């Protein structure tokens, strides 16, 4: 259960980081391509606050239509040009600040992603080591139990592993047993069916199956010598 929880935590962290990076990249792209600018942001804010910009524009247009516009003076035109220049400078400055903020946040996201990657790799390495250690400890317990029971019971246990389609596991257990204990168990394979299963084990070992260790081969050689002498 702890393995599943740790895996889910790592997966949620990856999804969160990926979502943040995607949103930041989309906003940055829209801003760079001028698909998202101050005017559009202003319209979105107005929409959120339920402000009808078109109605305000129509009201202003209607008020201008009621009073005939005066001919602008040279000072007015210069003042208007200065305002436009100032607005352009403000928008340019806002765009530059937005670019700087985007670059800064992107760098932060990259650093956070690298940190999460390192943490995930460390956790995966620790979990793998713990899993290998647990597997080795469990294997040692099963081998110890097989060595402590009577040879007949050990033989029946190995035959059950083979009957369940887990011959590789049975061979692995046999390879971890002491040579003398294994030889006593193998001597209890007496019936034709049991000898057929043992023959299948021999074939698996010869074909290079998992667990085909030197100790198991020596034990099988000793059993063959005993059968030949009898």
Secondary structure, DSSP 8 states (H G I E B T S, - for coil): -HHHHHHHHHHHHHHHHHHHHHHHHHHHHHHHTTSS-HHHHHHHHHHHTT--HHHHHHHHHHHHHHS------HHHHHHHHHHHHHHHHHHHHHHHHHHHHHHHHHHHHHHHHHHHHHHHHHHHHHHHHHHHHHHHHHHHHHHHHHHHS-HHHHHHHHHHHHHTT-HHHHHHHHHHS-HHHHHHHHTT--SHHHHHHHHHHHHHHHTT-TT--HHHHHHHHHHHHHHHH-
